[in-house]
Amino acid sequence: MTDELFASTAPSVQGCLQKMAADLPSRQDDQVVYHLRAGEHRMPLNERIGSPMRLAWSGAIACTHCGRATKKSFAQGYCYPCFKRLAQCDTCIMKPETCHYHQGTCREPEWGEKHCFQPHIVYLANSSGLKVGITRKTQMPTRWLDQGAIQALPILEVNTRQQSGFVEMLFKEQVADRTNWRAMLKGEVEPLDLCAERDRLFNLLASGLGQLRDVHGADAIRTLDETPLDFHYPVATFPSKVTSHNFDKQPLIEGILQGVKGQYLIFDTGVINLRKFTGYEIAVG
């Protein structure tokens, strides 16, 4: 049945899914610009809002790193051998404070030096309410757009990913580090005064930040004085109830595309997180 559905979809784009490309608009008050990526193809999505769209999964999955066929995707797009071997799939990526490079056990030391021993940003964002997060300096603003944040404010810069993890752990004593994706997709998010929230947290956590600077060096954790950023997404209609589509259970997904936010497509029939299905071979019509 899966092959029949795939074959019956007259594709304008066909290939293995990648994370959607999200770019800032040319003007601050315009909407984030999205492209669906499948294989070598890019499909503009903003112009498809309000139109029918059909996505059919062939049943095939390819590892985004080595390209081999896999029956199951691990960590959003990897085969099991790559999942177990690559540093980018290690648990310290999700919990950077557990970095074990200094113990000589990093899976790929050169990869770690390139990606983890680089300046990182600790930020506040408003995606479903106030949250704290971390990202490589080079990943701004992509990180915030992938989360569907409507506001973001960089507050600290540190020298390494592990240091950003220590700082994030401190801030998690006072503020969440996760997004409520259902609330984010419903558009039930009120604007916040992120500068006031930053100052409040700095006051509450001054002692803890001081201790971290004592350990890592005064210049290792630097306070930033940035202006908050606002983001607007191409959504015509927010869902009142969020129903999630899943290719593993439903190889054909179709409906009227009502919006794009974060890494989600919003249809009148439900929503789908395309990043979750990285590596899945689809046809889009």
Disulfide bonds with the S-S distance in Angstrom:
none
